[in-house]
Amino acid sequence: MRAPFFKFVLSACALPMLAHAAQTQAINPVADTFVTSGNPTGNFGAAGGLGISAPGSSTGEFQSVMRFDLAATKAAFDTTFGAGNWQLTSASLKLTAATPNNAIFNANAAGQLAVRWMQDDSWVEGAGMPSTPSAVGVNFNTLPAFLANGVTPLGNFAFPGGNSGSTSNALSLPANFTNDVSAGSLVSLHLLSADAAVSYLFNSRTFGTATSRPELSITADAIPEPAATAIIGLAIPLLRRRTK
C-alpha cells in the first residue's frame, strides 16, 4: 500500500511546482541619456552610447539615466500567472561596453559602478548628440533635482575594463523597485561611479545592434496558492508516519 501513497504525495507536491514555473521578460529602455560635467548644460539624449566616469576624470564626470516601461511585462506575467498571482524573484541589468571614439568621452577604465532606482520618472530624454548637444532635456545641472525626489540603491557592480563585452548585473529587490515592477509602471535607473577609477562607455537604446542595447531582465513566479501549500503541509506528516 505504500507505493500508491508515495505516488500520491509526490504528485501533490509536484503539481504546484509545475504550475509555478518561473518566467523571464527582457526589455530595453524607452528613454536614456548621459550627462557630463564637461558640458553641464548640454543634453545628449540621441547619442548611441551612455557612460559613467568618476569625478575628476580627464573629460569630466559622467552619469547616465534610463527609463523602462513595465506595462507589457506586467501584462505577460498576468497572462501566465493571473493578475495579482505573481511575485518578482530576480532582476538584472545587462550593459555592453563600447569604444569611446568621440573626444567627449573618457577612455574606459576598470572600476565600480552603482545602480539606483529613481522615484521621479519625469526627466526628459532630449535629442542632443555628442557633437551637437541640445538645450532641451535633462543635463548635468538639472539631474540633481530629479534625484532629490528619492533614490534607492540596487547594487554596486564591477566593470572589468575594455571596449567590448557584456556584463549582466543582478539587482537587489527593494520595495520601491518591486512595487513599480508589480504595478507595470515606469522604472527609472540612475547609473554613476562607485569609486574614483571607473570610466565605462556602453551602448544606448539607439545603438544599431539590438542585442547590444541595455536590457532589463525581470523574472517572476506564481505566488503559492493556499490549497497547494496545505496539501504539502498535510502530506509531510503523513509521509513521516508511513515510513515509521
MDAnalysis code that builds the backbone (N, CA, C; Angstrom):
import MDAnalysis as mda
import numpy as np

u = mda.Universe.empty(732, n_residues=244, atom_resindex=np.repeat(np.arange(244), 3), trajectory=True)
u.add_TopologyAttr("name", ["N", "CA", "C"] * 244)
u.add_TopologyAttr("resid", np.arange(1, 245))
u.add_TopologyAttr("resname", ["MET", "ARG", "ALA", "PRO", "PHE", "PHE", "LYS", "PHE", "VAL", "LEU", "SER", "ALA", "CYS", "ALA", "LEU", "PRO", "MET", "LEU", "ALA", "HIS", "ALA", "ALA", "GLN", "THR", "GLN", "ALA", "ILE", "ASN", "PRO", "VAL", "ALA", "ASP", "THR", "PHE", "VAL", "THR", "SER", "GLY", "ASN", "PRO", "THR", "GLY", "ASN", "PHE", "GLY", "ALA", "ALA", "GLY", "GLY", "LEU", "GLY", "ILE", "SER", "ALA", "PRO", "GLY", "SER", "SER", "THR", "GLY", "GLU", "PHE", "GLN", "SER", "VAL", "MET", "ARG", "PHE", "ASP", "LEU", "ALA", "ALA", "THR", "LYS", "ALA", "ALA", "PHE", "ASP", "THR", "THR", "PHE", "GLY", "ALA", "GLY", "ASN", "TRP", "GLN", "LEU", "THR", "SER", "ALA", "SER", "LEU", "LYS", "LEU", "THR", "ALA", "ALA", "THR", "PRO", "ASN", "ASN", "ALA", "ILE", "PHE", "ASN", "ALA", "ASN", "ALA", "ALA", "GLY", "GLN", "LEU", "ALA", "VAL", "ARG", "TRP", "MET", "GLN", "ASP", "ASP", "SER", "TRP", "VAL", "GLU", "GLY", "ALA", "GLY", "MET", "PRO", "SER", "THR", "PRO", "SER", "ALA", "VAL", "GLY", "VAL", "ASN", "PHE", "ASN", "THR", "LEU", "PRO", "ALA", "PHE", "LEU", "ALA", "ASN", "GLY", "VAL", "THR", "PRO", "LEU", "GLY", "ASN", "PHE", "ALA", "PHE", "PRO", "GLY", "GLY", "ASN", "SER", "GLY", "SER", "THR", "SER", "ASN", "ALA", "LEU", "SER", "LEU", "PRO", "ALA", "ASN", "PHE", "THR", "ASN", "ASP", "VAL", "SER", "ALA", "GLY", "SER", "LEU", "VAL", "SER", "LEU", "HIS", "LEU", "LEU", "SER", "ALA", "ASP", "ALA", "ALA", "VAL", "SER", "TYR", "LEU", "PHE", "ASN", "SER", "ARG", "THR", "PHE", "GLY", "THR", "ALA", "THR", "SER", "ARG", "PRO", "GLU", "LEU", "SER", "ILE", "THR", "ALA", "ASP", "ALA", "ILE", "PRO", "GLU", "PRO", "ALA", "ALA", "THR", "ALA", "ILE", "ILE", "GLY", "LEU", "ALA", "ILE", "PRO", "LEU", "LEU", "ARG", "ARG", "ARG", "THR", "LYS"])
u.atoms.positions = np.array([
    [0.814, -1.213, 0.000],
    [0.000, 0.000, 0.000],
    [0.849, 1.266, 0.000],
    [2.146, 1.102, 0.342],
    [2.959, 2.306, 0.460],
    [3.220, 2.960, -0.892],
    [3.419, 2.132, -1.931],
    [3.780, 2.689, -3.239],
    [2.718, 3.640, -3.774],
    [1.428, 3.280, -3.792],
    [0.417, 4.241, -4.267],
    [0.375, 5.510, -3.428],
    [0.563, 5.343, -2.099],
    [0.541, 6.530, -1.239],
    [1.687, 7.466, -1.574],
    [2.886, 6.889, -1.753],
    [4.039, 7.711, -2.109],
    [3.801, 8.434, -3.425],
    [3.194, 7.746, -4.398],
    [2.922, 8.374, -5.691],
    [1.967, 9.552, -5.528],
    [0.963, 9.367, -4.660],
    [0.016, 10.461, -4.424],
    [0.717, 11.671, -3.823],
    [1.566, 11.407, -2.819],
    [2.265, 12.504, -2.155],
    [3.177, 13.222, -3.130],
    [3.926, 12.454, -3.922],
    [4.827, 13.072, -4.893],
    [4.052, 13.887, -5.920],
    [2.912, 13.368, -6.371],
    [2.099, 14.101, -7.342],
    [1.557, 15.387, -6.734],
    [1.116, 15.317, -5.490],
    [0.575, 16.502, -4.823],
    [1.625, 17.585, -4.669],
    [2.866, 17.166, -4.415],
    [3.949, 18.139, -4.263],
    [4.429, 18.668, -5.605],
    [4.363, 17.824, -6.635],
    [4.903, 18.211, -7.941],
    [3.979, 19.149, -8.693],
    [2.666, 18.967, -8.554],
    [1.735, 19.791, -9.321],
    [1.895, 21.275, -9.058],
    [2.005, 21.731, -7.812],
    [2.212, 23.163, -7.590],
    [3.496, 23.666, -8.197],
    [4.569, 22.843, -8.133],
    [5.842, 23.280, -8.691],
    [5.756, 23.425, -10.200],
    [5.026, 22.495, -10.854],
    [4.867, 22.599, -12.302],
    [4.051, 23.837, -12.659],
    [3.036, 24.119, -11.879],
    [2.170, 25.264, -12.164],
    [2.874, 26.589, -11.920],
    [3.915, 26.577, -11.102],
    [4.560, 27.813, -10.689],
    [5.901, 28.029, -11.383],
    [6.088, 27.459, -12.566],
    [7.355, 27.636, -13.280],
    [7.632, 29.110, -13.518],
    [8.861, 29.526, -13.237],
    [9.232, 30.940, -13.370],
    [9.262, 31.365, -14.834],
    [9.071, 32.645, -15.063],
    [9.119, 33.218, -16.409],
    [9.951, 34.495, -16.369],
    [10.728, 34.716, -17.434],
    [11.571, 35.910, -17.530],
    [11.154, 36.755, -18.721],
    [11.053, 38.059, -18.507],
    [10.782, 39.038, -19.555],
    [11.966, 39.997, -19.632],
    [12.471, 40.250, -20.840],
    [13.607, 41.160, -21.042],
    [13.158, 42.342, -21.893],
    [13.474, 43.554, -21.437],
    [13.038, 44.759, -22.144],
    [14.186, 45.753, -22.256],
    [14.101, 46.600, -23.279],
    [15.057, 47.686, -23.482],
    [14.474, 48.994, -22.952],
    [15.302, 49.996, -22.721],
    [14.774, 51.284, -22.256],
    [13.870, 51.935, -23.296],
    [12.958, 52.753, -22.820],
    [12.157, 53.598, -23.709],
    [12.752, 55.000, -23.777],
    [13.706, 55.294, -22.897],
    [14.427, 56.572, -22.899],
    [15.736, 56.372, -22.153],
    [16.804, 57.045, -22.611],
    [18.072, 57.018, -21.878],
    [18.961, 58.166, -22.343],
    [19.873, 58.562, -21.500],
    [20.828, 59.607, -21.849],
    [21.944, 59.636, -20.818],
    [23.062, 60.249, -21.198],
    [24.107, 60.527, -20.219],
    [24.161, 62.024, -19.965],
    [24.755, 62.393, -18.844],
    [25.027, 63.798, -18.528],
    [26.490, 63.886, -18.125],
    [27.100, 65.047, -18.342],
    [28.519, 65.192, -18.045],
    [28.847, 66.577, -17.506],
    [29.768, 66.602, -16.556],
    [30.236, 67.882, -16.025],
    [31.078, 68.629, -17.044],
    [31.531, 67.919, -18.090],
    [32.288, 68.569, -19.155],
    [31.450, 69.523, -19.976],
    [30.146, 69.322, -19.987],
    [29.187, 70.228, -20.631],
    [27.922, 70.177, -19.786],
    [27.896, 70.872, -18.665],
    [26.828, 70.694, -17.679],
    [25.454, 71.151, -18.120],
    [25.366, 71.951, -19.181],
    [24.055, 72.401, -19.660],
    [23.644, 71.705, -20.952],
    [24.460, 70.800, -21.438],
    [24.165, 70.106, -22.689],
    [23.422, 68.800, -22.457],
    [22.535, 68.480, -23.382],
    [21.796, 67.219, -23.358],
    [22.283, 66.336, -24.500],
    [22.298, 64.984, -24.252],
    [22.850, 64.049, -25.228],
    [21.923, 62.843, -25.423],
    [20.614, 63.098, -25.412],
    [19.639, 62.022, -25.419],
    [19.593, 61.160, -26.658],
    [20.121, 61.628, -27.783],
    [20.085, 60.833, -29.013],
    [21.400, 60.112, -29.277],
    [22.325, 60.160, -28.332],
    [23.630, 59.516, -28.526],
    [23.487, 57.999, -28.576],
    [24.396, 57.360, -29.293],
    [24.388, 55.900, -29.376],
    [25.053, 55.235, -28.198],
    [25.602, 56.037, -27.288],
    [26.264, 55.490, -26.113],
    [25.834, 56.194, -24.843],
    [26.043, 55.517, -23.738],
    [25.831, 56.058, -22.399],
    [27.137, 55.888, -21.640],
    [27.296, 56.601, -20.545],
    [28.556, 56.459, -19.841],
    [28.499, 56.848, -18.389],
    [29.449, 56.300, -17.644],
    [29.722, 56.762, -16.289],
    [31.228, 56.964, -16.172],
    [31.624, 58.018, -15.516],
    [33.031, 58.290, -15.217],
    [33.103, 58.950, -13.856],
    [34.123, 58.595, -13.106],
    [34.283, 59.131, -11.762],
    [34.562, 60.629, -11.797],
    [34.186, 61.357, -10.758],
    [34.561, 62.772, -10.659],
    [36.077, 62.927, -10.776],
    [36.498, 63.961, -11.471],
    [37.919, 64.194, -11.672],
    [38.489, 63.528, -12.902],
    [37.663, 62.795, -13.668],
    [38.135, 62.184, -14.916],
    [38.519, 63.273, -15.908],
    [39.387, 62.931, -16.856],
    [40.016, 63.953, -17.707],
    [39.023, 64.788, -18.501],
    [37.957, 64.183, -19.021],
    [36.973, 64.967, -19.770],
    [35.712, 65.240, -18.964],
    [35.748, 64.940, -17.681],
    [34.622, 65.245, -16.816],
    [33.949, 64.020, -16.235],
    [33.118, 64.250, -15.236],
    [32.308, 63.192, -14.638],
    [31.130, 62.882, -15.555],
    [30.771, 61.596, -15.649],
    [29.618, 61.157, -16.437],
    [28.673, 60.355, -15.548],
    [27.392, 60.580, -15.719],
    [26.344, 59.762, -15.126],
    [25.321, 59.457, -16.217],
    [24.515, 58.437, -16.017],
    [23.504, 58.080, -17.016],
    [22.184, 57.746, -16.341],
    [21.107, 57.960, -17.077],
    [19.777, 57.569, -16.617],
    [19.087, 56.802, -17.735],
    [18.257, 55.853, -17.353],
    [17.461, 55.101, -18.332],
    [16.096, 54.806, -17.731],
    [15.102, 54.788, -18.603],
    [13.719, 54.581, -18.164],
    [13.131, 53.390, -18.913],
    [12.489, 52.493, -18.166],
    [11.856, 51.301, -18.731],
    [10.350, 51.359, -18.476],
    [9.588, 50.851, -19.439],
    [8.135, 50.770, -19.301],
    [7.779, 49.313, -19.009],
    [7.267, 49.049, -17.813],
    [6.980, 47.676, -17.383],
    [5.554, 47.226, -17.694],
    [4.793, 48.014, -18.461],
    [3.392, 47.669, -18.725],
    [3.264, 46.326, -19.440],
    [4.055, 46.113, -20.495],
    [3.963, 44.859, -21.247],
    [4.472, 43.680, -20.425],
    [5.469, 43.931, -19.584],
    [5.991, 42.875, -18.716],
    [4.924, 42.416, -17.733],
    [4.246, 43.364, -17.106],
    [3.157, 43.018, -16.189],
    [2.059, 42.255, -16.912],
    [1.709, 42.705, -18.115],
    [0.651, 42.037, -18.876],
    [1.025, 40.589, -19.178],
    [2.295, 40.357, -19.508],
    [2.747, 38.994, -19.808],
    [2.667, 38.107, -18.570],
    [3.091, 38.631, -17.423],
    [3.014, 37.851, -16.189],
    [1.565, 37.626, -15.771],
    [0.713, 38.632, -15.969],
    [-0.710, 38.471, -15.650],
    [-1.331, 37.362, -16.494],
    [-0.934, 37.299, -17.767],
    [-1.464, 36.266, -18.656],
    [-1.024, 34.879, -18.215],
    [0.230, 34.761, -17.805],
    [0.774, 33.461, -17.416],
    [0.275, 33.003, -16.056],
    [0.311, 33.897, -15.071],
    [0.041, 33.505, -13.689],
    [-1.315, 33.970, -13.157],
    [-1.917, 34.953, -13.831],
    [-3.132, 35.574, -13.325],
    [-2.810, 36.875, -12.619],
    [-3.645, 37.877, -12.815],
    [-3.409, 39.192, -12.213],
    [-3.338, 39.084, -10.694],
    [-2.271, 39.630, -10.131],
    [-2.094, 39.599, -8.687],
    [-1.594, 38.288, -8.135],
    [-1.311, 37.326, -9.010],
    [-0.902, 35.991, -8.559],
    [0.570, 35.693, -8.812],
    [1.380, 36.737, -9.074],
    [2.807, 36.505, -9.311],
    [3.639, 37.440, -8.450],
    [4.906, 37.063, -8.300],
    [5.832, 37.839, -7.487],
    [7.185, 37.936, -8.193],
    [7.840, 39.063, -8.042],
    [9.167, 39.281, -8.612],
    [10.193, 38.475, -7.824],
    [11.017, 37.690, -8.523],
    [12.026, 36.870, -7.845],
    [13.453, 37.310, -8.144],
    [13.697, 37.940, -9.295],
    [15.040, 38.440, -9.594],
    [14.963, 39.473, -10.707],
    [16.011, 40.291, -10.779],
    [16.119, 41.301, -11.834],
    [17.591, 41.518, -12.136],
    [17.906, 41.766, -13.392],
    [19.294, 42.025, -13.772],
    [19.335, 43.058, -14.886],
    [20.451, 43.772, -14.954],
    [20.652, 44.806, -15.967],
    [21.883, 44.447, -16.781],
    [21.687, 44.237, -18.083],
    [22.804, 43.910, -18.976],
    [23.281, 45.165, -19.697],
    [24.586, 45.390, -19.673],
    [25.217, 46.510, -20.364],
    [26.316, 45.971, -21.260],
    [26.514, 46.623, -22.417],
    [27.533, 46.193, -23.370],
    [28.506, 47.325, -23.622],
    [29.774, 47.078, -23.345],
    [30.812, 48.105, -23.462],
    [30.982, 48.557, -24.906],
    [31.371, 49.817, -25.072],
    [31.580, 50.416, -26.392],
    [32.919, 51.137, -26.413],
    [33.420, 51.369, -27.620],
    [34.682, 52.087, -27.793],
    [34.430, 53.587, -27.762],
    [35.136, 54.345, -26.910],
    [34.935, 55.799, -26.841],
    [35.648, 56.520, -27.985],
    [34.986, 56.579, -29.140],
    [35.595, 57.173, -30.336],
    [35.505, 58.696, -30.363],
    [34.567, 59.269, -29.621],
    [34.408, 60.723, -29.607],
    [35.248, 61.325, -28.485],
    [35.854, 62.462, -28.761],
    [36.750, 63.097, -27.784],
    [36.032, 63.537, -26.515],
    [34.708, 63.584, -26.540],
    [33.962, 63.980, -25.343],
    [34.083, 62.939, -24.234],
    [34.337, 61.668, -24.620],
    [34.326, 60.572, -23.653],
    [35.708, 60.315, -23.060],
    [35.719, 59.806, -21.840],
    [36.943, 59.319, -21.219],
    [37.269, 57.923, -21.743],
    [38.538, 57.547, -21.668],
    [38.922, 56.178, -22.006],
    [38.323, 55.224, -20.973],
    [37.904, 54.048, -21.422],
    [37.338, 53.072, -20.498],
    [38.387, 52.623, -19.485],
    [37.973, 52.476, -18.241],
    [38.868, 52.047, -17.171],
    [38.082, 51.219, -16.167],
    [38.683, 50.139, -15.690],
    [38.014, 49.234, -14.755],
    [37.663, 49.939, -13.450],
    [36.611, 49.466, -12.831],
    [36.202, 50.025, -11.543],
    [34.797, 49.609, -11.180],
    [34.220, 50.326, -10.247],
    [32.904, 50.002, -9.712],
    [31.857, 51.022, -10.151],
    [30.691, 50.522, -10.564],
    [29.567, 51.391, -10.882],
    [28.422, 51.107, -9.925],
    [27.587, 52.093, -9.705],
    [26.412, 51.951, -8.848],
    [25.151, 52.127, -9.684],
    [24.131, 51.346, -9.353],
    [22.817, 51.460, -9.996],
    [21.800, 51.791, -8.914],
    [20.973, 52.802, -9.177],
    [19.969, 53.225, -8.202],
    [18.603, 53.375, -8.876],
    [17.570, 52.992, -8.151],
    [16.191, 53.240, -8.598],
    [15.847, 54.681, -8.294],
    [15.140, 55.338, -9.235],
    [14.732, 56.727, -9.078],
    [13.223, 56.820, -8.860],
    [12.833, 57.630, -7.910],
    [11.414, 57.883, -7.665],
    [10.781, 58.678, -8.807],
    [11.521, 59.644, -9.348],
    [10.995, 60.586, -10.340],
    [11.284, 60.089, -11.757],
    [10.218, 59.822, -12.508],
    [10.352, 59.353, -13.894],
    [10.117, 60.462, -14.912],
    [10.028, 61.705, -14.472],
    [9.583, 62.785, -15.358],
    [10.704, 63.463, -16.143],
    [11.954, 63.010, -15.988],
    [13.045, 63.623, -16.743],
    [12.843, 63.401, -18.247],
    [13.351, 64.339, -19.037],
    [13.175, 64.312, -20.499],
    [14.463, 63.831, -21.159],
    [14.326, 62.847, -22.041],
    [15.489, 62.251, -22.704],
    [16.255, 63.267, -23.546],
    [15.550, 64.089, -24.309],
    [16.195, 65.053, -25.191],
    [16.688, 64.411, -26.472],
    [17.275, 65.238, -27.349],
    [17.703, 64.757, -28.665],
    [19.103, 65.219, -29.028],
    [19.904, 65.589, -28.039],
    [21.264, 66.041, -28.312],
    [22.194, 64.904, -28.684],
    [23.275, 65.246, -29.371],
    [24.319, 64.307, -29.770],
    [25.652, 64.788, -29.203],
    [26.656, 63.901, -29.099],
    [27.962, 64.339, -28.594],
    [28.539, 65.529, -29.349],
    [28.334, 65.567, -30.666],
    [28.870, 66.677, -31.463],
    [27.928, 67.874, -31.521],
    [26.648, 67.651, -31.213],
    [25.652, 68.737, -31.248],
    [24.730, 68.632, -30.038],
    [25.194, 69.014, -28.860],
    [24.354, 68.945, -27.658],
    [23.095, 69.793, -27.806],
    [22.061, 69.396, -27.090],
    [20.794, 70.123, -27.114],
    [20.601, 70.874, -25.800],
    [19.841, 71.954, -25.881],
    [19.488, 72.701, -24.674],
    [18.198, 72.174, -24.053],
    [17.567, 71.196, -24.715],
    [16.306, 70.628, -24.241],
    [16.561, 69.215, -23.725],
    [16.085, 68.925, -22.527],
    [16.281, 67.605, -21.946],
    [17.170, 67.667, -20.720],
    [17.196, 66.571, -19.964],
    [17.952, 66.527, -18.725],
    [19.446, 66.714, -18.994],
    [20.125, 67.415, -18.103],
    [21.567, 67.609, -18.226],
    [22.215, 67.498, -16.844],
    [23.517, 67.705, -16.790],
    [24.260, 67.526, -15.541],
    [23.767, 68.477, -14.449],
    [23.379, 69.673, -14.833],
    [22.919, 70.656, -13.845],
    [21.507, 70.384, -13.335],
    [20.657, 69.792, -14.186],
    [19.255, 69.589, -13.795],
    [18.983, 68.211, -13.191],
    [19.862, 67.242, -13.433],
    [19.627, 65.890, -12.914],
    [19.477, 65.852, -11.392],
    [20.280, 66.590, -10.614],
    [20.131, 66.513, -9.157],
    [18.728, 66.814, -8.647],
    [17.981, 67.658, -9.335],
    [16.618, 67.969, -8.898],
    [15.717, 66.742, -9.001],
    [15.921, 65.922, -10.022],
    [15.137, 64.691, -10.165],
    [15.560, 63.668, -9.113],
    [16.857, 63.590, -8.840],
    [17.361, 62.644, -7.847],
    [16.910, 63.016, -6.440],
    [16.695, 64.300, -6.205],
    [16.308, 64.767, -4.872],
    [14.950, 64.235, -4.437],
    [14.144, 63.771, -5.384],
    [12.825, 63.238, -5.052],
    [12.881, 61.815, -4.509],
    [14.074, 61.228, -4.512],
    [14.249, 59.915, -3.896],
    [14.963, 58.927, -4.790],
    [15.970, 58.246, -4.235],
    [16.672, 57.167, -4.924],
    [16.856, 56.016, -3.938],
    [16.948, 54.800, -4.473],
    [17.180, 53.614, -3.656],
    [18.265, 52.777, -4.314],
    [19.333, 52.409, -3.598],
    [20.412, 51.617, -4.199],
    [19.930, 50.235, -4.642],
    [20.388, 49.816, -5.817],
    [20.111, 48.475, -6.334],
    [21.379, 47.639, -6.429],
    [22.519, 48.230, -6.050],
    [23.758, 47.466, -6.014],
    [24.925, 48.181, -6.652],
    [26.137, 47.762, -6.270],
    [27.387, 48.187, -6.893],
    [27.963, 47.008, -7.665],
    [28.552, 47.291, -8.836],
    [28.984, 46.221, -9.726],
    [30.345, 46.532, -10.333],
    [31.079, 45.478, -10.651],
    [32.423, 45.638, -11.200],
    [32.380, 45.726, -12.717],
    [33.074, 46.713, -13.267],
    [33.325, 46.788, -14.706],
    [34.784, 46.389, -14.913],
    [35.057, 45.343, -15.708],
    [36.426, 44.851, -15.837],
    [37.316, 45.684, -16.741],
    [36.746, 46.681, -17.404],
    [37.507, 47.473, -18.362],
    [37.363, 46.908, -19.766],
    [37.974, 47.582, -20.748],
    [37.890, 47.130, -22.132],
    [36.794, 47.821, -22.904],
    [36.822, 47.614, -24.217],
    [35.902, 48.297, -25.128],
    [34.865, 47.371, -25.750],
    [34.701, 46.178, -25.209],
    [33.716, 45.241, -25.748],
    [33.286, 44.286, -24.643],
    [32.246, 43.531, -24.933],
    [31.759, 42.543, -23.977],
    [30.602, 43.056, -23.146],
    [29.733, 42.126, -22.772],
    [28.550, 42.454, -21.975],
    [28.700, 41.938, -20.551],
    [28.094, 42.646, -19.625],
    [28.017, 42.189, -18.238],
    [26.562, 42.230, -17.796],
    [26.161, 41.215, -17.047],
    [24.803, 41.158, -16.505],
    [24.894, 41.346, -14.996],
    [24.241, 42.366, -14.503],
    [24.363, 42.762, -13.104],
    [23.071, 42.451, -12.353],
    [23.157, 41.566, -11.362],
    [21.980, 41.162, -10.589],
    [21.590, 42.263, -9.610],
    [20.408, 42.807, -9.777],
    [19.942, 43.921, -8.959],
    [19.274, 43.416, -7.684],
    [19.394, 44.191, -6.613],
    [18.642, 43.883, -5.400],
    [17.172, 44.243, -5.620],
    [16.318, 43.808, -4.711],
    [14.871, 43.950, -4.907],
    [14.216, 44.698, -3.745],
    [14.565, 45.973, -3.547],
    [13.896, 46.754, -2.503],
    [12.439, 47.016, -2.870],
    [11.655, 47.369, -1.871],
    [10.209, 47.519, -2.063],
    [9.858, 48.549, -3.128],
    [10.557, 49.685, -3.169],
    [10.229, 50.723, -4.150],
    [10.324, 50.191, -5.574],
    [11.374, 49.458, -5.840],
    [11.605, 48.897, -7.169],
    [10.581, 47.808, -7.486],
    [10.393, 46.865, -6.568],
    [9.458, 45.769, -6.830],
    [8.022, 46.268, -6.972],
    [7.666, 47.299, -6.235],
    [6.310, 47.855, -6.365],
    [6.083, 48.439, -7.754],
    [7.089, 49.133, -8.298],
    [6.982, 49.673, -9.653],
    [6.808, 48.554, -10.674],
    [7.608, 47.499, -10.523],
    [7.525, 46.372, -11.457],
    [6.159, 45.705, -11.358],
    [5.714, 45.430, -10.151],
    [4.437, 44.740, -9.949],
    [3.258, 45.538, -10.485],
    [3.382, 46.862, -10.450],
    [2.304, 47.726, -10.941],
    [2.369, 47.949, -12.446],
    [3.440, 47.483, -13.097],
    [3.596, 47.744, -14.523],
    [3.872, 49.200, -14.811],
    [4.569, 49.859, -13.902],
    [4.828, 51.296, -14.012],
    [6.106, 51.574, -14.794],
    [6.428, 52.854, -14.936],
    [7.731, 53.250, -15.439],
    [8.765, 53.021, -14.346],
    [9.962, 52.585, -14.752],
    [11.072, 52.377, -13.824],
    [12.277, 53.134, -14.355],
    [12.766, 54.101, -13.586],
    [13.962, 54.855, -13.962],
    [15.148, 54.389, -13.130],
    [16.291, 54.221, -13.798],
    [17.529, 53.825, -13.143],
    [18.580, 54.911, -13.332],
    [19.352, 55.144, -12.292],
    [20.443, 56.121, -12.299],
    [21.748, 55.353, -12.148],
    [22.674, 55.549, -13.079],
    [23.963, 54.869, -13.063],
    [25.065, 55.895, -12.868],
    [25.984, 55.596, -11.965],
    [27.068, 56.523, -11.654],
    [28.259, 55.749, -11.125],
    [29.388, 56.430, -10.969],
    [30.592, 55.774, -10.466],
    [30.427, 55.445, -8.987],
    [31.058, 54.328, -8.581],
    [31.066, 53.949, -7.170],
    [32.483, 53.949, -6.612],
    [33.446, 54.429, -7.402],
    [34.819, 54.600, -6.933],
    [35.459, 55.751, -7.696],
    [36.741, 55.956, -7.490],
    [37.434, 57.088, -8.113],
    [38.161, 56.699, -9.388],
    [37.963, 55.456, -9.861],
    [38.744, 54.971, -11.001],
    [37.922, 54.684, -12.245],
    [36.671, 54.296, -12.088],
    [35.906, 53.748, -13.199],
    [35.592, 54.779, -14.278],
    [35.625, 54.311, -15.511],
    [35.094, 55.040, -16.663],
    [34.554, 53.983, -17.614],
    [33.280, 54.079, -17.950],
    [32.591, 52.982, -18.633],
    [31.640, 53.566, -19.666],
    [31.964, 53.349, -20.942],
    [31.064, 53.724, -22.034],
    [30.353, 52.464, -22.500],
    [29.030, 52.508, -22.585],
    [28.261, 51.348, -23.028],
    [27.161, 51.810, -23.977],
    [26.655, 50.879, -24.767],
    [25.691, 51.208, -25.816],
    [24.354, 51.659, -25.233],
    [23.697, 52.554, -25.963],
    [22.391, 53.067, -25.547],
    [21.274, 52.318, -26.273],
    [20.056, 52.739, -26.038],
    [18.888, 52.097, -26.655],
    [18.815, 52.325, -28.157],
    [19.539, 53.349, -28.668],
    [19.507, 53.634, -30.102],
    [20.656, 52.976, -30.852],
    [21.476, 52.189, -30.170],
    [22.585, 51.512, -30.840],
    [22.043, 50.578, -31.916],
    [22.771, 50.466, -33.031],
    [22.262, 49.742, -34.189],
    [22.010, 48.265, -33.968],
    [22.803, 47.604, -33.142],
    [22.629, 46.176, -32.877],
    [21.730, 45.991, -31.663],
    [20.544, 45.451, -31.887],
    [19.542, 45.383, -30.816],
    [20.024, 44.587, -29.612],
    [20.778, 43.506, -29.850],
    [21.219, 42.657, -28.744],
    [22.282, 43.320, -27.872],
    [22.822, 44.445, -28.327],
    [23.849, 45.151, -27.558],
    [23.296, 46.361, -26.808],
    [22.003, 46.575, -26.871],
    [21.383, 47.678, -26.137],
    [21.195, 47.304, -24.664],
    [21.042, 48.280, -23.780],
    [20.764, 47.948, -22.374],
    [19.517, 47.075, -22.277],
    [19.549, 46.136, -21.343],
    [18.435, 45.198, -21.217],
    [18.154, 44.915, -19.745],
    [16.927, 45.153, -19.352],
    [16.469, 44.830, -18.004],
    [15.696, 43.517, -18.069],
    [16.173, 42.511, -17.345],
    [15.508, 41.206, -17.305],
    [14.798, 41.048, -15.970],
    [13.529, 40.698, -16.044],
    [12.693, 40.541, -14.857],
    [12.181, 39.105, -14.813],
    [12.408, 38.420, -13.694],
    [11.927, 37.051, -13.521],
    [10.881, 37.018, -12.415],
    [9.785, 36.325, -12.689],
    [8.700, 36.205, -11.714],
    [8.214, 34.767, -11.672],
    [7.609, 34.398, -10.557],
    [6.909, 33.122, -10.487],
    [5.585, 33.323, -9.763],
    [4.789, 32.271, -9.731],
    [3.457, 32.374, -9.136],
    [3.543, 32.406, -7.619],
    [2.677, 33.177, -7.007],
    [2.535, 33.142, -5.551],
    [1.854, 31.823, -5.196],
    [2.457, 31.016, -4.316],
    [1.860, 29.708, -3.989],
    [0.428, 29.859, -3.497],
    [-0.453, 29.017, -4.034],
    [-1.847, 29.049, -3.608],
    [-1.987, 28.391, -2.239],
    [-2.875, 28.893, -1.391],
    [-3.057, 28.294, -0.065],
    [-3.380, 26.809, -0.124],
    [-4.172, 26.396, -1.124],
    [-4.545, 24.982, -1.225],
    [-3.331, 24.113, -1.478],
    [-2.437, 24.585, -2.370],
    [-1.239, 23.807, -2.670],
    [-0.349, 23.717, -1.447],
    [-0.217, 24.819, -0.729],
    [0.603, 24.821, 0.479],
    [0.019, 23.876, 1.520],
    [-1.311, 23.853, 1.626],
    [-1.963, 22.981, 2.599],
    [-1.743, 21.518, 2.261],
    [-1.810, 21.159, 0.971],
    [-1.594, 19.774, 0.558],
    [-0.214, 19.306, 0.971],
    [0.783, 20.147, 0.691],
    [2.152, 19.779, 1.038],
    [2.303, 19.679, 2.551],
    [1.679, 20.632, 3.279],
    [1.772, 20.612, 4.734],
    [1.152, 19.363, 5.341],
    [0.040, 18.886, 4.775],
    [-0.598, 17.672, 5.265],
    [0.160, 16.429, 4.854],
    [0.752, 16.458, 3.668],
    [1.427, 15.277, 3.143],
    [2.687, 14.939, 3.921],
    [3.409, 15.943, 4.374],
    [4.690, 15.695, 5.045],
    [4.516, 14.866, 6.314],
    [3.618, 15.242, 7.261],
    [3.472, 14.393, 8.458],
    [2.936, 13.003, 8.144],
    [2.041, 12.897, 7.143],
    [1.537, 11.580, 6.763],
    [2.645, 10.711, 6.205],
    [3.514, 11.319, 5.418],
    [4.635, 10.584, 4.846],
    [5.564, 10.089, 5.948],
    [5.789, 10.915, 6.940],
    [6.652, 10.516, 8.060],
    [6.061, 9.327, 8.811],
    [4.748, 9.354, 9.019],
    [4.088, 8.270, 9.742],
    [4.142, 6.976, 8.951],
    [4.007, 7.065, 7.630],
    [4.020, 5.877, 6.787],
    [5.392, 5.219, 6.743],
    [6.438, 6.031, 6.939],
    [7.795, 5.485, 6.828],
    [8.293, 4.907, 8.138],
    [7.517, 5.067, 9.229],
    [7.941, 4.522, 10.526],
    [7.638, 3.028, 10.615],
])
